[in-house]
């Protein structure tokens, strides 16, 4: 597992970002794409009337391309080779959207435009508020934070409860004449995006102590997207008073606390352990290893390099079973330079375990 930031570093960065970020709700008519020259190099950005000039991040550029309908490959080429042409294209489509009365939420930080979102985006559920809810629960529940980070796209916190540690006895390890035995503990992933790359997600997990791998599972906590303006009819939401909105937000954070606490129940952990032990009995035929890796690569859109890493760890582990494949996938997460991508691989490991048996047998056959 990639460790990311220490807890003091995480708290410091959350506070720094809370102080540095600023949201601007503006009509599209107030947005203008501009390409300027600075120190002999072209600088592209969005000028927000009365607020300033903001170069967009990678995420913001993707969102501008989607919003204006400019194909992503063409957008990227213009950004690199002809930023002036890109500005002309964006402004042409901004003009049409402005005539419809569109508004956008511009999320800025450190002088950059980090996201351009719908004016309905729920800004009240940000990382600062989330941290103030989650971090006090850590000592209350007796948890250990094993990894955390804030990337360009998301906030992550991964915690385990070693007091509930147990031992899993699995199938035989190839060529070693003994069963695989892993010590595991219940884990939890909390992630959130302030820039429209996914809403709040809370998932249960199983943490393997020996190799410090985490597999994230679904079940009751699978991709739990809770609380937002989208959960209330738009017309009704606009009629809510500030006092009512405050109560809605308080209820939302209370729900988050309940979900986090519920992720460490003995029943939830036992169910995940039973899935893992059952996966240890699902053989991966040696003659089919390459074909299965190719099928899983296609399913999860891995690169060839990522696929090779999974194969290497599968061979190194010597466990030719569904459990062994899941372990190779979560172990690969440690090799990946991106914390976001590493977290995706931890989820892929859980999804391999969550495949129903008939689907696994079809894949293995």
SULHUGI-V192112 format. One record per residue. RES is the residue in one small letter. SS is DSSP state (H for helix, E for strand, C for the rest). PSI is psi as a letter, one per 20 degrees, with the letter a starting at -180 (* if undefined). BURIAL is I if it has 9 or more other ideal C-beta (glycine too) atoms within 8 Angstrom, else O. Layout:
BEGIN
RES:SS:PSI:BURIAL
RES:SS:PSI:BURIAL
END
This chain:
BEGIN
x:C:p:I
x:C:p:I
x:C:h:O
x:E:c:I
x:C:q:I
x:C:r:O
x:H:g:O
x:H:h:O
x:H:h:O
x:H:g:I
x:H:g:I
x:H:g:O
x:H:h:I
x:H:g:I
x:H:g:I
x:H:g:O
x:H:h:I
x:H:h:I
x:H:h:O
x:H:h:O
x:E:q:I
x:E:p:O
x:E:p:I
x:E:o:I
x:E:o:O
x:E:q:I
x:E:q:I
x:H:h:I
x:H:i:O
x:H:j:I
x:E:p:I
x:E:p:I
x:E:p:I
x:E:p:I
x:E:o:I
x:E:r:O
x:E:p:O
x:E:p:O
x:C:k:O
x:C:j:O
x:E:q:O
x:E:p:O
x:E:p:I
x:E:q:I
x:E:r:I
x:E:p:I
x:E:p:I
x:E:o:I
x:C:p:O
x:C:i:O
x:C:h:O
x:E:a:O
x:E:p:I
x:E:o:I
x:E:p:I
x:E:q:I
x:C:r:I
x:H:g:O
x:H:g:I
x:H:g:I
x:H:g:I
x:H:g:I
x:H:h:I
x:H:g:I
x:H:g:I
x:H:g:O
x:H:h:I
x:H:i:I
x:C:j:O
x:C:p:I
x:C:p:O
x:H:g:O
x:H:h:O
x:H:h:O
x:H:g:I
x:H:h:I
x:H:g:I
x:H:h:I
x:H:h:I
x:H:g:O
x:H:h:O
x:C:m:O
x:H:h:I
x:H:g:O
x:H:h:O
x:H:g:I
x:H:g:I
x:H:g:I
x:H:g:I
x:H:g:I
x:H:h:I
x:H:g:O
x:H:h:I
x:H:g:I
x:H:g:O
x:H:h:O
x:H:h:I
x:H:h:I
x:H:h:O
x:C:i:O
x:C:j:O
x:C:q:O
x:E:q:I
x:E:q:I
x:E:o:I
x:E:o:I
x:E:o:I
x:E:q:I
x:E:p:I
x:C:k:O
x:C:j:O
x:E:q:I
x:E:o:I
x:E:i:I
x:E:q:I
x:E:o:I
x:E:r:I
x:E:q:O
x:C:i:O
x:C:j:O
x:C:p:O
x:C:n:I
x:C:i:O
x:C:i:O
x:C:m:I
x:C:r:I
x:H:h:I
x:H:g:I
x:H:g:I
x:H:g:I
x:H:h:I
x:H:h:O
x:H:g:I
x:H:g:I
x:H:h:O
x:H:h:O
x:H:h:I
x:H:g:I
x:H:h:O
x:H:h:O
x:C:i:I
x:C:k:O
x:C:r:I
x:E:p:O
x:E:p:I
x:E:i:I
x:E:q:I
x:E:q:I
x:E:r:I
x:E:o:I
x:C:a:I
x:C:h:O
x:C:h:I
x:C:q:I
x:E:p:I
x:E:q:I
x:E:p:I
x:E:p:I
x:E:q:I
x:E:r:I
x:E:n:I
x:E:i:O
x:E:i:O
x:E:j:I
x:E:q:O
x:E:r:I
x:E:p:O
x:E:p:I
x:E:p:O
x:E:a:I
x:E:r:I
x:E:q:O
x:C:p:I
x:C:p:O
x:C:j:O
x:C:i:O
x:C:k:O
x:C:r:O
x:E:q:O
x:E:p:I
x:E:p:O
x:E:p:I
x:E:p:I
x:E:q:I
x:E:q:I
x:E:q:I
x:E:r:I
x:E:p:I
x:E:p:I
x:E:p:I
x:E:q:I
x:E:q:I
x:C:p:I
x:C:i:I
x:C:k:I
x:C:j:O
x:C:l:O
x:C:q:O
x:C:a:O
x:C:p:I
x:E:p:I
x:E:p:I
x:E:q:I
x:E:r:I
x:E:r:I
x:E:p:I
x:E:p:I
x:E:o:I
x:C:h:I
x:C:g:O
x:C:j:O
x:C:l:I
x:E:q:I
x:E:p:I
x:E:p:I
x:E:p:I
x:C:r:I
x:C:d:I
x:H:c:I
x:H:h:O
x:H:j:I
x:C:p:O
x:C:l:O
x:C:o:I
x:C:o:O
x:C:q:I
x:C:o:I
x:C:r:I
x:H:h:O
x:H:i:O
x:H:i:O
x:C:p:I
x:C:p:O
x:H:g:O
x:H:h:O
x:H:h:O
x:H:g:I
x:C:i:O
x:C:i:O
x:C:p:I
x:C:r:O
x:H:h:O
x:H:g:O
x:H:g:O
x:H:h:I
x:H:g:O
x:H:h:O
x:H:g:I
x:H:h:I
x:H:g:O
x:H:h:I
x:H:g:I
x:H:h:I
x:H:h:O
x:H:g:I
x:H:g:I
x:H:g:I
x:H:g:O
x:H:g:I
x:H:g:I
x:H:h:I
x:H:i:I
x:C:i:I
x:C:k:I
x:C:q:O
x:H:h:O
x:H:g:O
x:H:g:I
x:H:g:I
x:H:g:O
x:H:g:I
x:H:h:I
x:H:h:I
x:H:h:O
x:H:g:I
x:H:g:I
x:H:h:I
x:H:h:O
x:H:h:I
x:C:i:I
x:C:i:O
x:C:o:I
x:E:q:O
x:C:n:I
x:C:p:O
x:H:h:O
x:H:i:O
x:H:j:I
x:H:g:I
x:H:g:O
x:H:g:O
x:H:g:I
x:H:g:I
x:H:h:I
x:H:g:I
x:H:h:I
x:H:g:I
x:H:h:O
x:H:g:O
x:H:j:O
x:C:l:O
x:C:q:I
x:C:r:O
x:H:h:O
x:H:g:O
x:H:g:I
x:H:g:I
x:H:h:O
x:H:g:I
x:H:g:I
x:H:g:I
x:H:g:O
x:H:h:I
x:H:g:I
x:H:g:O
x:H:h:O
x:H:h:I
x:C:j:I
x:C:n:I
x:C:m:I
x:E:r:I
x:H:h:I
x:H:g:I
x:H:h:I
x:H:g:I
x:H:h:I
x:H:h:I
x:H:h:I
x:H:g:I
x:H:h:I
x:H:h:I
x:H:h:I
x:H:h:I
x:H:h:I
x:H:i:O
x:C:p:I
x:C:h:O
x:C:p:O
x:H:h:I
x:H:g:I
x:H:h:I
x:H:h:I
x:H:h:I
x:H:h:O
x:H:h:I
x:H:h:I
x:H:h:I
x:H:g:I
x:H:g:I
x:H:h:I
x:H:h:I
x:H:g:I
x:H:h:I
x:H:i:O
x:C:p:I
x:C:q:O
x:H:h:O
x:H:h:O
x:H:g:O
x:H:g:I
x:H:h:I
x:H:g:O
x:H:g:I
x:H:h:I
x:C:*:O
END
